Amino acid sequence: MLAFTPDAPYSTASVPLNPGDRLLLYTDGLIETADLRGVFFGDARLFESLRKTAGLDLPAFLAHLIGDLNAWRGPNAPLTDDVTLVAIGLRTVDPANQATTADTNPRTASGACSQVAR
């Protein structure tokens, strides 16, 4: 989650990523978006949406997630917080088909960003 609280304890961690892996960064407004009854979108709905979009490219993945969020909240429920999404996908690049660069790592990242309009 993209957030910062000055008094919160933070730690550093490393997570190895492999080609085909994705990383989704989001603000708390995503899981705290409520429908007209006040029920949050929540982690379970987010995970279900992520499961359904595993084979999509990043722009389609984000469009589907935003569609699920908007369907959940309904047309008349206001957004009460920002909802920002950053999706990063790791892919393998064939060095033989790429111009020579100082970076010899055969992995590269592609990304897409989106913000849900109020």
Buried (B, 14 or more C-beta within 10 A) or exposed (E): EEEEEEEEEEEEEEEEBEEEBBEBBBBBBBBBBBBEEEEBBBEEBBEEBBEEBEEEEBEEBBBBBBEBBBEBBEEEBEBEEEBBBBBBBBEEEEEEEEEEEEEEEEEEEEEBEBEBEE
